[in-house]
Every structure is written in structure tokens, then in C-alpha cells.
Amino acid sequence: MNNENGKTSTEIYNKLIKSLKTAGNSVLPPRTKRNVYNEIWKDDLELNRISDERKLIERDSEDYEKLTKSLKKRKRKRKGLTI
């Protein structure tokens, strides 16, 4: 369907998108990918101890589950401290 200017809605849409992209590129800085590796376990003796202990336990056991929960809690705690 053409409007009064003889352009279809798709043409108008494409022109609008192109205009928005051009405006965004001229105003906003380009996105850069940041490689941030949060290695919280390196210096955390408790986290390493729990992880080492968990490696020795069978996966389907209740102790394994408990240690996994402990690891998650410790990670959250450490993450809260580093932010």
C-alpha cells in the first residue's frame, strides 16, 4: 500500500531504521567488548578447600550437594565483597 508520497510502509520503515542507526552511530560511542575475568577463587583458601573436598565425593551424594551449596554461598559472599 502506498501513502500520499508514493512510498510503501516497508520503504518508510527501512528509511526510519537507517536514520535511527545513523543518528545512534554519530552520537553514541562504539561498543567495545571487555574481557573481564573475575577469578575470585585464586586467593580464597576457604573456597579452594571446599572445592578440593567436593572433588573427592561422589556426585549423587548428599555431602556433594551440601558442599555445592557451600561453594555457591561462598562465591556470592566473595562477589559481594569485590564489587
N, C-alpha and C positions, 0 to 999 in steps of 0.2 A: 504494500500500500504506500503510495506516495503522499507526501504532505504538500503544502502550498508552494514550497520551494523546489519540488520535484525530486526530493531525496527520500529514500526509503528509511524506515526506522533503523534498519541494520547499519546503513551508512551513517546516520546520525549518531548511533551508539558507538560505532568504531571511531568516529571523529572525536567524540567526547572522551573516550578512553585514551586516545592518543594525546589529547590536550592535557588530561589529568596526569598521565605518565610524564609528559614533558615538563609540566609545572613541578611535579614532585622531584624529578631529577635535577632541576635547576635550583630548587630551594633546599632540599634535604641532602645531607652528606651521604655518600655511598655506604652501603652496609659492608662491614668487614667482619669476617669470621674470626672469632677469638678462640684460640685453643687454650683453655684453662683447665689444668688438671689439678683437682683437689685431692692430694694424696695425704689424707688425714691419718692413715694407718702407720705411716713411716715412723713417727716419733711417739706413738701411743702404745706404751707397753701393755696396758690392760687389753686393748683391742687386739693386739697381736697374740696375747696369751689366750684369749677366748677363741680366736681363730685357730690357733695351733691345737688347742684342746678339742675343738669341734672336728678337726680333720681326722682324729683318731676314733671317732664314734660313728656307728652305723647310722645311715641317713634316716631310716624309718623309726628310729628310737625316740622316746620321749625326751631323753637328755639332749639329743641333737636339736630338737625343737626349742628347748629351753635356751640352749646356747645361741641358737639363731636369733631368738628374741633379744637375748642379751647383747648380741652384736648390733642389732638394729637400734636398740636403745642407746648404745654407746656411740654409734655413728650419728644419731640425731643430736645427742648431747654435744659431741665434738663439733658437729656442723654449726650448732647454735653458738658455740664459743668462737668459731673462726670468722663468722660473718661480721 
